[in-house]
Amino acid sequence: MSSVNFPRKAEKFEIQAYKKPKDLRSIKKTHVSYSGSLQKHQYDPGKIILVPDPYSSDGFYYEFKIEDISYIEELPSLVSMEGETVTMARLWIKKMSVGIKSFPFIVEDTTRL
């Protein structure tokens, strides 16, 4: 399995059209929001990857099923020091959905530290 490198150059990423909820207060009762840069899942077209801080050296990301997303809000884009732009979004995920929080790390023997 190859390692995932963040950030990636922004690509047009279309999941589907989402209708804005009539009342954002009501969606807060049934959903939880997560913000970051959207990326296509490498192997499963039914899932997406959300990178909370795409310019961080931390490789932390979330993985969600597309069917669990009820609404997506576009957020201001981030710009790197080199002028590369990354599109940011806020996803509203249904409560009790199963997501994956991935935090890659290097395996080390810490007993000698």
Backbone atoms as SQL, in Angstrom:
CREATE TABLE atoms (id INTEGER PRIMARY KEY, chain TEXT, resi INTEGER, resn TEXT, atom TEXT, x REAL, y REAL, z REAL);
INSERT INTO atoms VALUES
  (1, 'A', 1, 'MET', 'N', 0.866, -1.176, 0.000),
  (2, 'A', 1, 'MET', 'CA', 0.000, 0.000, 0.000),
  (3, 'A', 1, 'MET', 'C', 0.902, 1.224, 0.000),
  (4, 'A', 2, 'SER', 'N', 0.672, 2.132, -0.919),
  (5, 'A', 2, 'SER', 'CA', 1.485, 3.344, -0.981),
  (6, 'A', 2, 'SER', 'C', 1.007, 4.368, 0.033),
  (7, 'A', 3, 'SER', 'N', 1.934, 5.188, 0.496),
  (8, 'A', 3, 'SER', 'CA', 1.556, 6.213, 1.475),
  (9, 'A', 3, 'SER', 'C', 0.842, 7.354, 0.773),
  (10, 'A', 4, 'VAL', 'N', -0.036, 8.005, 1.476),
  (11, 'A', 4, 'VAL', 'CA', -0.804, 9.108, 0.923),
  (12, 'A', 4, 'VAL', 'C', -0.049, 10.395, 1.210),
  (13, 'A', 5, 'ASN', 'N', 0.202, 11.197, 0.186),
  (14, 'A', 5, 'ASN', 'CA', 0.900, 12.462, 0.373),
  (15, 'A', 5, 'ASN', 'C', -0.097, 13.598, 0.326),
  (16, 'A', 6, 'PHE', 'N', -0.049, 14.484, 1.310),
  (17, 'A', 6, 'PHE', 'CA', -0.925, 15.636, 1.363),
  (18, 'A', 6, 'PHE', 'C', -0.073, 16.871, 1.317),
  (19, 'A', 7, 'PRO', 'N', -0.460, 17.979, 0.806),
  (20, 'A', 7, 'PRO', 'CA', -1.670, 18.165, 0.030),
  (21, 'A', 7, 'PRO', 'C', -1.460, 17.759, -1.425),
  (22, 'A', 8, 'ARG', 'N', -2.541, 17.595, -2.117),
  (23, 'A', 8, 'ARG', 'CA', -2.508, 17.317, -3.544),
  (24, 'A', 8, 'ARG', 'C', -3.059, 18.523, -4.275),
  (25, 'A', 9, 'LYS', 'N', -2.684, 18.656, -5.530),
  (26, 'A', 9, 'LYS', 'CA', -3.210, 19.746, -6.334),
  (27, 'A', 9, 'LYS', 'C', -4.718, 19.593, -6.430),
  (28, 'A', 10, 'ALA', 'N', -5.420, 20.707, -6.280),
  (29, 'A', 10, 'ALA', 'CA', -6.884, 20.676, -6.267),
  (30, 'A', 10, 'ALA', 'C', -7.425, 20.171, -7.597),
  (31, 'A', 11, 'GLU', 'N', -8.300, 19.195, -7.525),
  (32, 'A', 11, 'GLU', 'CA', -8.999, 18.677, -8.689),
  (33, 'A', 11, 'GLU', 'C', -10.476, 18.986, -8.512),
  (34, 'A', 12, 'LYS', 'N', -11.191, 19.051, -9.610),
  (35, 'A', 12, 'LYS', 'CA', -12.633, 19.227, -9.492),
  (36, 'A', 12, 'LYS', 'C', -13.189, 17.924, -8.945),
  (37, 'A', 13, 'PHE', 'N', -13.857, 18.021, -7.817),
  (38, 'A', 13, 'PHE', 'CA', -14.358, 16.835, -7.124),
  (39, 'A', 13, 'PHE', 'C', -15.848, 16.995, -6.928),
  (40, 'A', 14, 'GLU', 'N', -16.627, 16.249, -7.690),
  (41, 'A', 14, 'GLU', 'CA', -18.071, 16.351, -7.602),
  (42, 'A', 14, 'GLU', 'C', -18.626, 15.053, -7.040),
  (43, 'A', 15, 'ILE', 'N', -19.339, 15.173, -5.947),
  (44, 'A', 15, 'ILE', 'CA', -19.987, 13.997, -5.375),
  (45, 'A', 15, 'ILE', 'C', -21.406, 13.932, -5.937),
  (46, 'A', 16, 'GLN', 'N', -22.191, 14.909, -5.609),
  (47, 'A', 16, 'GLN', 'CA', -23.542, 15.068, -6.126),
  (48, 'A', 16, 'GLN', 'C', -24.036, 16.412, -5.621),
  (49, 'A', 17, 'ALA', 'N', -25.140, 16.863, -6.151),
  (50, 'A', 17, 'ALA', 'CA', -25.708, 18.132, -5.686),
  (51, 'A', 17, 'ALA', 'C', -26.431, 17.900, -4.367),
  (52, 'A', 18, 'TYR', 'N', -26.175, 18.773, -3.406),
  (53, 'A', 18, 'TYR', 'CA', -26.823, 18.681, -2.106),
  (54, 'A', 18, 'TYR', 'C', -27.720, 19.890, -1.917),
  (55, 'A', 19, 'LYS', 'N', -28.935, 19.667, -1.422),
  (56, 'A', 19, 'LYS', 'CA', -29.845, 20.763, -1.114),
  (57, 'A', 19, 'LYS', 'C', -29.515, 21.323, 0.249),
  (58, 'A', 20, 'LYS', 'N', -29.498, 22.642, 0.340),
  (59, 'A', 20, 'LYS', 'CA', -29.269, 23.276, 1.625),
  (60, 'A', 20, 'LYS', 'C', -30.471, 23.009, 2.523),
  (61, 'A', 21, 'PRO', 'N', -30.224, 22.595, 3.770),
  (62, 'A', 21, 'PRO', 'CA', -31.348, 22.356, 4.685),
  (63, 'A', 21, 'PRO', 'C', -32.108, 23.650, 4.939),
  (64, 'A', 22, 'LYS', 'N', -33.400, 23.530, 5.166),
  (65, 'A', 22, 'LYS', 'CA', -34.218, 24.717, 5.431),
  (66, 'A', 22, 'LYS', 'C', -33.767, 25.422, 6.697),
  (67, 'A', 23, 'ASP', 'N', -33.370, 24.639, 7.689),
  (68, 'A', 23, 'ASP', 'CA', -32.974, 25.198, 8.973),
  (69, 'A', 23, 'ASP', 'C', -31.699, 24.499, 9.439),
  (70, 'A', 24, 'LEU', 'N', -30.582, 25.243, 9.489),
  (71, 'A', 24, 'LEU', 'CA', -29.313, 24.640, 9.917),
  (72, 'A', 24, 'LEU', 'C', -29.344, 24.186, 11.374),
  (73, 'A', 25, 'ARG', 'N', -30.212, 24.775, 12.172),
  (74, 'A', 25, 'ARG', 'CA', -30.320, 24.347, 13.573),
  (75, 'A', 25, 'ARG', 'C', -30.841, 22.917, 13.659),
  (76, 'A', 26, 'SER', 'N', -31.762, 22.569, 12.769),
  (77, 'A', 26, 'SER', 'CA', -32.326, 21.218, 12.810),
  (78, 'A', 26, 'SER', 'C', -31.285, 20.172, 12.383),
  (79, 'A', 27, 'ILE', 'N', -30.410, 20.502, 11.439),
  (80, 'A', 27, 'ILE', 'CA', -29.397, 19.533, 10.996),
  (81, 'A', 27, 'ILE', 'C', -28.365, 19.292, 12.097),
  (82, 'A', 28, 'LYS', 'N', -28.150, 20.269, 12.979),
  (83, 'A', 28, 'LYS', 'CA', -27.205, 20.099, 14.083),
  (84, 'A', 28, 'LYS', 'C', -27.685, 19.053, 15.091),
  (85, 'A', 29, 'LYS', 'N', -28.980, 18.795, 15.119),
  (86, 'A', 29, 'LYS', 'CA', -29.525, 17.795, 16.038),
  (87, 'A', 29, 'LYS', 'C', -29.288, 16.370, 15.534),
  (88, 'A', 30, 'THR', 'N', -29.196, 16.208, 14.223),
  (89, 'A', 30, 'THR', 'CA', -29.117, 14.875, 13.632),
  (90, 'A', 30, 'THR', 'C', -27.791, 14.584, 12.938),
  (91, 'A', 31, 'HIS', 'N', -26.907, 15.594, 12.841),
  (92, 'A', 31, 'HIS', 'CA', -25.649, 15.456, 12.110),
  (93, 'A', 31, 'HIS', 'C', -24.488, 16.076, 12.885),
  (94, 'A', 32, 'VAL', 'N', -23.273, 15.702, 12.481),
  (95, 'A', 32, 'VAL', 'CA', -22.051, 16.286, 13.030),
  (96, 'A', 32, 'VAL', 'C', -21.242, 16.822, 11.847),
  (97, 'A', 33, 'SER', 'N', -20.648, 18.002, 12.004),
  (98, 'A', 33, 'SER', 'CA', -19.882, 18.578, 10.898),
  (99, 'A', 33, 'SER', 'C', -18.387, 18.293, 11.049),
  (100, 'A', 34, 'TYR', 'N', -17.735, 18.090, 9.909),
  (101, 'A', 34, 'TYR', 'CA', -16.290, 17.904, 9.813),
  (102, 'A', 34, 'TYR', 'C', -15.804, 18.777, 8.669),
  (103, 'A', 35, 'SER', 'N', -14.688, 19.472, 8.875),
  (104, 'A', 35, 'SER', 'CA', -14.163, 20.380, 7.851),
  (105, 'A', 35, 'SER', 'C', -12.788, 19.941, 7.384),
  (106, 'A', 36, 'GLY', 'N', -12.506, 20.190, 6.107),
  (107, 'A', 36, 'GLY', 'CA', -11.195, 19.871, 5.560),
  (108, 'A', 36, 'GLY', 'C', -11.222, 19.858, 4.044),
  (109, 'A', 37, 'SER', 'N', -10.176, 19.292, 3.478),
  (110, 'A', 37, 'SER', 'CA', -10.033, 19.182, 2.029),
  (111, 'A', 37, 'SER', 'C', -10.523, 17.807, 1.583),
  (112, 'A', 38, 'LEU', 'N', -11.428, 17.781, 0.614),
  (113, 'A', 38, 'LEU', 'CA', -11.987, 16.521, 0.107),
  (114, 'A', 38, 'LEU', 'C', -11.051, 15.883, -0.911),
  (115, 'A', 39, 'GLN', 'N', -10.923, 14.567, -0.829),
  (116, 'A', 39, 'GLN', 'CA', -10.137, 13.814, -1.796),
  (117, 'A', 39, 'GLN', 'C', -10.890, 12.537, -2.143),
  (118, 'A', 40, 'LYS', 'N', -10.721, 12.080, -3.367),
  (119, 'A', 40, 'LYS', 'CA', -11.333, 10.810, -3.756),
  (120, 'A', 40, 'LYS', 'C', -10.630, 9.675, -3.025),
  (121, 'A', 41, 'HIS', 'N', -11.396, 8.666, -2.652),
  (122, 'A', 41, 'HIS', 'CA', -10.824, 7.469, -2.037),
  (123, 'A', 41, 'HIS', 'C', -10.081, 6.708, -3.127),
  (124, 'A', 42, 'GLN', 'N', -8.906, 6.179, -2.806),
  (125, 'A', 42, 'GLN', 'CA', -8.076, 5.497, -3.810),
  (126, 'A', 42, 'GLN', 'C', -8.709, 4.241, -4.374),
  (127, 'A', 43, 'TYR', 'N', -9.477, 3.507, -3.547),
  (128, 'A', 43, 'TYR', 'CA', -9.965, 2.199, -3.985),
  (129, 'A', 43, 'TYR', 'C', -11.484, 2.051, -3.995),
  (130, 'A', 44, 'ASP', 'N', -12.190, 2.893, -3.257),
  (131, 'A', 44, 'ASP', 'CA', -13.634, 2.737, -3.104),
  (132, 'A', 44, 'ASP', 'C', -14.359, 4.004, -3.550),
  (133, 'A', 45, 'PRO', 'N', -15.066, 3.957, -4.682),
  (134, 'A', 45, 'PRO', 'CA', -15.773, 5.151, -5.158),
  (135, 'A', 45, 'PRO', 'C', -16.958, 5.554, -4.278),
  (136, 'A', 46, 'GLY', 'N', -17.339, 4.707, -3.318),
  (137, 'A', 46, 'GLY', 'CA', -18.434, 5.012, -2.401),
  (138, 'A', 46, 'GLY', 'C', -17.973, 5.720, -1.138),
  (139, 'A', 47, 'LYS', 'N', -16.675, 6.062, -1.064),
  (140, 'A', 47, 'LYS', 'CA', -16.129, 6.728, 0.114),
  (141, 'A', 47, 'LYS', 'C', -15.317, 7.958, -0.299),
  (142, 'A', 48, 'ILE', 'N', -15.127, 8.864, 0.664),
  (143, 'A', 48, 'ILE', 'CA', -14.275, 10.033, 0.448),
  (144, 'A', 48, 'ILE', 'C', -13.283, 10.139, 1.604),
  (145, 'A', 49, 'ILE', 'N', -12.219, 10.873, 1.351),
  (146, 'A', 49, 'ILE', 'CA', -11.204, 11.175, 2.358),
  (147, 'A', 49, 'ILE', 'C', -11.329, 12.663, 2.661),
  (148, 'A', 50, 'LEU', 'N', -11.286, 13.023, 3.937),
  (149, 'A', 50, 'LEU', 'CA', -11.329, 14.425, 4.358),
  (150, 'A', 50, 'LEU', 'C', -10.072, 14.710, 5.175),
  (151, 'A', 51, 'VAL', 'N', -9.244, 15.632, 4.683),
  (152, 'A', 51, 'VAL', 'CA', -7.997, 15.993, 5.356),
  (153, 'A', 51, 'VAL', 'C', -8.223, 17.317, 6.082),
  (154, 'A', 52, 'PRO', 'N', -8.273, 17.305, 7.425),
  (155, 'A', 52, 'PRO', 'CA', -8.582, 18.530, 8.172),
  (156, 'A', 52, 'PRO', 'C', -7.586, 19.667, 7.948),
  (157, 'A', 53, 'ASP', 'N', -6.297, 19.367, 7.892),
  (158, 'A', 53, 'ASP', 'CA', -5.282, 20.400, 7.708),
  (159, 'A', 53, 'ASP', 'C', -4.314, 19.937, 6.619),
  (160, 'A', 54, 'PRO', 'N', -4.636, 20.215, 5.344),
  (161, 'A', 54, 'PRO', 'CA', -3.863, 19.643, 4.241),
  (162, 'A', 54, 'PRO', 'C', -2.413, 20.116, 4.147),
  (163, 'A', 55, 'TYR', 'N', -2.045, 21.242, 4.759),
  (164, 'A', 55, 'TYR', 'CA', -0.666, 21.714, 4.696),
  (165, 'A', 55, 'TYR', 'C', 0.150, 21.338, 5.923),
  (166, 'A', 56, 'SER', 'N', -0.420, 20.577, 6.817),
  (167, 'A', 56, 'SER', 'CA', 0.284, 20.126, 8.007),
  (168, 'A', 56, 'SER', 'C', 1.168, 18.927, 7.656),
  (169, 'A', 57, 'SER', 'N', 2.237, 18.727, 8.396),
  (170, 'A', 57, 'SER', 'CA', 3.079, 17.552, 8.188),
  (171, 'A', 57, 'SER', 'C', 2.437, 16.308, 8.802),
  (172, 'A', 58, 'ASP', 'N', 1.381, 16.504, 9.573),
  (173, 'A', 58, 'ASP', 'CA', 0.620, 15.421, 10.190),
  (174, 'A', 58, 'ASP', 'C', -0.222, 14.736, 9.112),
  (175, 'A', 59, 'GLY', 'N', -0.178, 13.425, 9.014),
  (176, 'A', 59, 'GLY', 'CA', -0.900, 12.691, 7.976),
  (177, 'A', 59, 'GLY', 'C', -2.302, 12.275, 8.367),
  (178, 'A', 60, 'PHE', 'N', -2.887, 12.900, 9.372),
  (179, 'A', 60, 'PHE', 'CA', -4.200, 12.562, 9.910),
  (180, 'A', 60, 'PHE', 'C', -5.312, 12.867, 8.899),
  (181, 'A', 61, 'TYR', 'N', -6.281, 11.943, 8.768),
  (182, 'A', 61, 'TYR', 'CA', -7.431, 12.175, 7.887),
  (183, 'A', 61, 'TYR', 'C', -8.631, 11.351, 8.335),
  (184, 'A', 62, 'TYR', 'N', -9.806, 11.728, 7.804),
  (185, 'A', 62, 'TYR', 'CA', -11.046, 10.990, 8.040),
  (186, 'A', 62, 'TYR', 'C', -11.457, 10.291, 6.753),
  (187, 'A', 63, 'GLU', 'N', -12.208, 9.202, 6.902),
  (188, 'A', 63, 'GLU', 'CA', -12.786, 8.496, 5.769),
  (189, 'A', 63, 'GLU', 'C', -14.273, 8.302, 6.064),
  (190, 'A', 64, 'PHE', 'N', -15.133, 8.713, 5.109),
  (191, 'A', 64, 'PHE', 'CA', -16.580, 8.602, 5.282),
  (192, 'A', 64, 'PHE', 'C', -17.214, 7.966, 4.055),
  (193, 'A', 65, 'LYS', 'N', -18.337, 7.286, 4.270),
  (194, 'A', 65, 'LYS', 'CA', -19.151, 6.811, 3.154),
  (195, 'A', 65, 'LYS', 'C', -19.911, 8.002, 2.583),
  (196, 'A', 66, 'ILE', 'N', -19.989, 8.093, 1.283),
  (197, 'A', 66, 'ILE', 'CA', -20.688, 9.200, 0.630),
  (198, 'A', 66, 'ILE', 'C', -22.170, 9.194, 1.004),
  (199, 'A', 67, 'GLU', 'N', -22.759, 8.015, 1.189),
  (200, 'A', 67, 'GLU', 'CA', -24.186, 7.929, 1.521),
  (201, 'A', 67, 'GLU', 'C', -24.509, 8.511, 2.900),
  (202, 'A', 68, 'ASP', 'N', -23.498, 8.687, 3.758),
  (203, 'A', 68, 'ASP', 'CA', -23.714, 9.248, 5.094),
  (204, 'A', 68, 'ASP', 'C', -23.619, 10.775, 5.121),
  (205, 'A', 69, 'ILE', 'N', -23.274, 11.381, 3.983),
  (206, 'A', 69, 'ILE', 'CA', -23.163, 12.841, 3.891),
  (207, 'A', 69, 'ILE', 'C', -24.522, 13.402, 3.472),
  (208, 'A', 70, 'SER', 'N', -25.056, 14.320, 4.273),
  (209, 'A', 70, 'SER', 'CA', -26.345, 14.919, 3.936),
  (210, 'A', 70, 'SER', 'C', -26.207, 16.294, 3.301),
  (211, 'A', 71, 'TYR', 'N', -25.131, 16.999, 3.630),
  (212, 'A', 71, 'TYR', 'CA', -24.970, 18.358, 3.122),
  (213, 'A', 71, 'TYR', 'C', -23.494, 18.725, 3.128),
  (214, 'A', 72, 'ILE', 'N', -23.065, 19.486, 2.111),
  (215, 'A', 72, 'ILE', 'CA', -21.686, 19.975, 2.027),
  (216, 'A', 72, 'ILE', 'C', -21.713, 21.484, 1.861),
  (217, 'A', 73, 'GLU', 'N', -20.944, 22.172, 2.701),
  (218, 'A', 73, 'GLU', 'CA', -20.791, 23.622, 2.589),
  (219, 'A', 73, 'GLU', 'C', -19.401, 23.919, 2.048),
  (220, 'A', 74, 'GLU', 'N', -19.316, 24.820, 1.093),
  (221, 'A', 74, 'GLU', 'CA', -18.017, 25.241, 0.591),
  (222, 'A', 74, 'GLU', 'C', -17.435, 26.270, 1.550),
  (223, 'A', 75, 'LEU', 'N', -16.166, 26.099, 1.903),
  (224, 'A', 75, 'LEU', 'CA', -15.453, 27.011, 2.792),
  (225, 'A', 75, 'LEU', 'C', -14.384, 27.747, 1.985),
  (226, 'A', 76, 'PRO', 'N', -13.807, 28.812, 2.541),
  (227, 'A', 76, 'PRO', 'CA', -12.721, 29.497, 1.824),
  (228, 'A', 76, 'PRO', 'C', -11.555, 28.534, 1.565),
  (229, 'A', 77, 'SER', 'N', -10.941, 28.669, 0.395),
  (230, 'A', 77, 'SER', 'CA', -9.809, 27.821, 0.023),
  (231, 'A', 77, 'SER', 'C', -8.550, 28.247, 0.767),
  (232, 'A', 78, 'LEU', 'N', -7.622, 27.307, 0.907),
  (233, 'A', 78, 'LEU', 'CA', -6.313, 27.595, 1.495),
  (234, 'A', 78, 'LEU', 'C', -5.297, 27.742, 0.375),
  (235, 'A', 79, 'VAL', 'N', -4.319, 28.615, 0.575),
  (236, 'A', 79, 'VAL', 'CA', -3.277, 28.834, -0.420),
  (237, 'A', 79, 'VAL', 'C', -1.923, 28.585, 0.245),
  (238, 'A', 80, 'SER', 'N', -1.086, 27.777, -0.411),
  (239, 'A', 80, 'SER', 'CA', 0.239, 27.480, 0.128),
  (240, 'A', 80, 'SER', 'C', 1.192, 28.640, -0.144),
  (241, 'A', 81, 'MET', 'N', 2.381, 28.581, 0.421),
  (242, 'A', 81, 'MET', 'CA', 3.410, 29.598, 0.194),
  (243, 'A', 81, 'MET', 'C', 3.827, 29.625, -1.277),
  (244, 'A', 82, 'GLU', 'N', 3.638, 28.507, -1.987),
  (245, 'A', 82, 'GLU', 'CA', 3.986, 28.413, -3.405),
  (246, 'A', 82, 'GLU', 'C', 2.844, 28.854, -4.309),
  (247, 'A', 83, 'GLY', 'N', 1.707, 29.220, -3.724),
  (248, 'A', 83, 'GLY', 'CA', 0.558, 29.680, -4.505),
  (249, 'A', 83, 'GLY', 'C', -0.390, 28.577, -4.930),
  (250, 'A', 84, 'GLU', 'N', -0.197, 27.358, -4.439),
  (251, 'A', 84, 'GLU', 'CA', -1.089, 26.240, -4.761),
  (252, 'A', 84, 'GLU', 'C', -2.345, 26.342, -3.896),
  (253, 'A', 85, 'THR', 'N', -3.503, 26.128, -4.497),
  (254, 'A', 85, 'THR', 'CA', -4.774, 26.271, -3.797),
  (255, 'A', 85, 'THR', 'C', -5.380, 24.909, -3.470),
  (256, 'A', 86, 'VAL', 'N', -5.927, 24.812, -2.256),
  (257, 'A', 86, 'VAL', 'CA', -6.646, 23.605, -1.843),
  (258, 'A', 86, 'VAL', 'C', -8.056, 24.025, -1.445),
  (259, 'A', 87, 'THR', 'N', -9.055, 23.398, -2.046),
  (260, 'A', 87, 'THR', 'CA', -10.449, 23.682, -1.753),
  (261, 'A', 87, 'THR', 'C', -10.844, 23.046, -0.424),
  (262, 'A', 88, 'MET', 'N', -11.540, 23.808, 0.414),
  (263, 'A', 88, 'MET', 'CA', -11.971, 23.323, 1.722),
  (264, 'A', 88, 'MET', 'C', -13.500, 23.214, 1.749),
  (265, 'A', 89, 'ALA', 'N', -14.005, 22.291, 2.564),
  (266, 'A', 89, 'ALA', 'CA', -15.456, 22.078, 2.663),
  (267, 'A', 89, 'ALA', 'C', -15.818, 21.633, 4.076),
  (268, 'A', 90, 'ARG', 'N', -17.075, 21.842, 4.433),
  (269, 'A', 90, 'ARG', 'CA', -17.626, 21.322, 5.688),
  (270, 'A', 90, 'ARG', 'C', -18.660, 20.269, 5.318),
  (271, 'A', 91, 'LEU', 'N', -18.471, 19.052, 5.825),
  (272, 'A', 91, 'LEU', 'CA', -19.399, 17.951, 5.570),
  (273, 'A', 91, 'LEU', 'C', -20.301, 17.776, 6.775),
  (274, 'A', 92, 'TRP', 'N', -21.581, 17.541, 6.528),
  (275, 'A', 92, 'TRP', 'CA', -22.529, 17.214, 7.598),
  (276, 'A', 92, 'TRP', 'C', -22.822, 15.724, 7.497),
  (277, 'A', 93, 'ILE', 'N', -22.319, 14.981, 8.488),
  (278, 'A', 93, 'ILE', 'CA', -22.411, 13.516, 8.515),
  (279, 'A', 93, 'ILE', 'C', -23.506, 13.096, 9.489),
  (280, 'A', 94, 'LYS', 'N', -24.347, 12.146, 9.074),
  (281, 'A', 94, 'LYS', 'CA', -25.428, 11.649, 9.929),
  (282, 'A', 94, 'LYS', 'C', -24.857, 11.053, 11.211),
  (283, 'A', 95, 'LYS', 'N', -25.465, 11.387, 12.336),
  (284, 'A', 95, 'LYS', 'CA', -25.051, 10.800, 13.613),
  (285, 'A', 95, 'LYS', 'C', -25.234, 9.285, 13.559),
  (286, 'A', 96, 'MET', 'N', -24.395, 8.575, 14.251),
  (287, 'A', 96, 'MET', 'CA', -24.359, 7.110, 14.347),
  (288, 'A', 96, 'MET', 'C', -23.825, 6.448, 13.075),
  (289, 'A', 97, 'SER', 'N', -23.326, 7.235, 12.117),
  (290, 'A', 97, 'SER', 'CA', -22.645, 6.663, 10.957),
  (291, 'A', 97, 'SER', 'C', -21.262, 6.201, 11.401),
  (292, 'A', 98, 'VAL', 'N', -20.704, 5.265, 10.666),
  (293, 'A', 98, 'VAL', 'CA', -19.365, 4.791, 10.976),
  (294, 'A', 98, 'VAL', 'C', -18.374, 5.477, 10.049),
  (295, 'A', 99, 'GLY', 'N', -17.407, 6.170, 10.637),
  (296, 'A', 99, 'GLY', 'CA', -16.331, 6.791, 9.885),
  (297, 'A', 99, 'GLY', 'C', -15.013, 6.227, 10.379),
  (298, 'A', 100, 'ILE', 'N', -13.948, 6.521, 9.659),
  (299, 'A', 100, 'ILE', 'CA', -12.618, 6.076, 10.071),
  (300, 'A', 100, 'ILE', 'C', -11.750, 7.304, 10.290),
  (301, 'A', 101, 'LYS', 'N', -11.089, 7.342, 11.429),
  (302, 'A', 101, 'LYS', 'CA', -10.134, 8.399, 11.746),
  (303, 'A', 101, 'LYS', 'C', -8.758, 7.759, 11.657),
  (304, 'A', 102, 'SER', 'N', -7.964, 8.165, 10.683),
  (305, 'A', 102, 'SER', 'CA', -6.674, 7.535, 10.452),
  (306, 'A', 102, 'SER', 'C', -5.542, 8.456, 10.878),
  (307, 'A', 103, 'PHE', 'N', -4.643, 7.910, 11.658),
  (308, 'A', 103, 'PHE', 'CA', -3.487, 8.652, 12.143),
  (309, 'A', 103, 'PHE', 'C', -2.247, 7.794, 11.921),
  (310, 'A', 104, 'PRO', 'N', -1.605, 7.908, 10.753),
  (311, 'A', 104, 'PRO', 'CA', -0.418, 7.093, 10.477),
  (312, 'A', 104, 'PRO', 'C', 0.730, 7.439, 11.425),
  (313, 'A', 105, 'PHE', 'N', 1.557, 6.456, 11.740),
  (314, 'A', 105, 'PHE', 'CA', 2.707, 6.678, 12.609),
  (315, 'A', 105, 'PHE', 'C', 3.829, 5.717, 12.240),
  (316, 'A', 106, 'ILE', 'N', 5.036, 6.015, 12.727),
  (317, 'A', 106, 'ILE', 'CA', 6.195, 5.160, 12.501),
  (318, 'A', 106, 'ILE', 'C', 6.348, 4.252, 13.719),
  (319, 'A', 107, 'VAL', 'N', 6.466, 2.979, 13.479),
  (320, 'A', 107, 'VAL', 'CA', 6.621, 2.014, 14.547),
  (321, 'A', 107, 'VAL', 'C', 8.051, 2.095, 15.090),
  (322, 'A', 108, 'GLU', 'N', 8.170, 2.323, 16.395),
  (323, 'A', 108, 'GLU', 'CA', 9.474, 2.418, 17.028),
  (324, 'A', 108, 'GLU', 'C', 9.458, 1.721, 18.366),
  (325, 'A', 109, 'ASP', 'N', 10.604, 1.322, 18.828),
  (326, 'A', 109, 'ASP', 'CA', 10.765, 0.771, 20.157),
  (327, 'A', 109, 'ASP', 'C', 11.025, 1.944, 21.099),
  (328, 'A', 110, 'THR', 'N', 10.060, 2.287, 21.929),
  (329, 'A', 110, 'THR', 'CA', 10.182, 3.468, 22.794),
  (330, 'A', 110, 'THR', 'C', 10.756, 3.135, 24.154),
  (331, 'A', 111, 'THR', 'N', 11.087, 1.875, 24.428),
  (332, 'A', 111, 'THR', 'CA', 11.632, 1.523, 25.735),
  (333, 'A', 111, 'THR', 'C', 13.035, 2.067, 25.955),
  (334, 'A', 112, 'ARG', 'N', 13.748, 2.376, 24.881),
  (335, 'A', 112, 'ARG', 'CA', 15.120, 2.889, 24.995),
  (336, 'A', 112, 'ARG', 'C', 15.187, 4.394, 25.022),
  (337, 'A', 113, 'LEU', 'N', 14.081, 5.062, 24.971),
  (338, 'A', 113, 'LEU', 'CA', 14.073, 6.535, 24.961),
  (339, 'A', 113, 'LEU', 'C', 14.192, 7.119, 26.334);
